[in-house]
Amino acid sequence: MDIEFDESGLAVKYDEDIDDTLSWEDVVRISGYKVYAYPGEATFLVFEAADGETLEVSDEMSGWLELLGGLHNIFKLSPGWEEELSDAEPGGEDVIFFTK
């Protein structure tokens, strides 16, 4: 799976014919969490739209680091939000990074 994004939105490509997309202007909340996954942990970001649609991406997808590096150009995120996500405890509370 691949994460792709630009100034207008986010896409997760599952294969050549199937992908999920979300427009940045529709995003009302961004949160993150971790889970235990063999052989360690998996980190997720959840993008929620006003209509209830969600799109989740994980650190196991290609494009993850590029997305983390570019999100502050799209949303007003607090300084150190990436460290806060990295420090989250697996199975703990979701961490909210953005709300509209």
C-alpha positions in Angstrom: 0.0 0.0 0.0 1.2 3.5 -0.8 0.4 6.9 0.7 0.2 9.7 -1.8 -0.7 13.3 -1.1 -0.5 16.8 -2.6 -1.9 20.2 -1.7 -5.5 19.1 -2.3 -5.7 15.7 -0.6 -4.6 12.3 0.5 -4.8 9.0 -1.3 -4.1 5.4 -0.2 -3.4 3.2 -3.1 -4.2 -0.5 -2.4 -3.5 -1.7 -5.9 -3.7 -0.4 -9.5 -7.5 -0.1 -9.5 -8.5 0.5 -5.8 -7.7 3.6 -3.8 -9.3 5.7 -1.1 -9.1 9.5 -1.2 -9.9 12.3 1.1 -9.8 16.0 0.3 -7.9 18.1 2.9 -10.7 20.7 3.0 -13.0 17.9 4.3 -10.7 16.9 7.2 -12.1 17.9 10.6 -9.8 15.9 12.8 -6.4 14.2 12.7 -5.6 11.7 15.4 -3.0 9.1 16.0 -2.5 5.8 17.9 -0.3 2.8 18.2 -1.0 -0.9 18.5 1.1 -3.9 19.2 2.0 -5.7 16.0 4.5 -8.4 15.3 7.4 -7.8 15.7 6.8 -4.6 17.6 4.4 -1.7 17.2 2.5 -0.1 14.4 1.7 3.6 14.3 -1.4 5.1 12.7 -2.8 8.5 11.7 -6.5 8.8 11.2 -8.0 11.5 9.1 -11.7 12.2 9.8 -14.0 14.1 7.5 -17.2 16.0 8.4 -19.4 13.3 6.8 -17.9 10.7 9.2 -15.6 9.1 6.6 -12.2 8.2 7.9 -8.9 7.3 6.2 -6.2 5.6 8.1 -2.5 5.4 7.2 0.3 3.5 9.0 4.0 3.7 9.4 4.2 0.4 7.4 3.0 2.1 4.2 5.4 3.6 1.7 5.1 7.4 1.8 4.7 7.6 5.6 7.8 9.7 6.3 7.0 12.0 3.4 3.5 12.5 4.8 4.8 13.2 8.3 7.2 15.7 6.9 4.6 17.5 4.8 1.5 17.7 7.1 2.7 20.9 8.9 2.5 22.6 5.5 -1.2 21.7 5.1 -2.5 21.9 8.7 -1.7 24.0 11.8 -0.1 21.3 13.9 1.6 22.0 17.2 5.4 21.9 17.3 6.6 18.5 18.4 3.5 16.7 17.2 5.6 14.0 15.6 7.4 13.3 18.8 4.0 13.1 20.6 2.9 10.5 18.1 6.2 8.6 18.4 5.9 8.6 22.2 2.3 7.3 22.2 1.8 4.1 24.2 0.4 1.0 22.2 -3.1 0.4 23.3 -3.3 3.8 24.9 -5.6 6.8 24.2 -5.7 8.3 20.7 -3.7 11.5 20.5 -5.5 14.4 18.7 -3.3 16.6 16.5 -5.9 18.7 14.7 -9.5 19.7 15.0 -11.5 22.0 12.8 
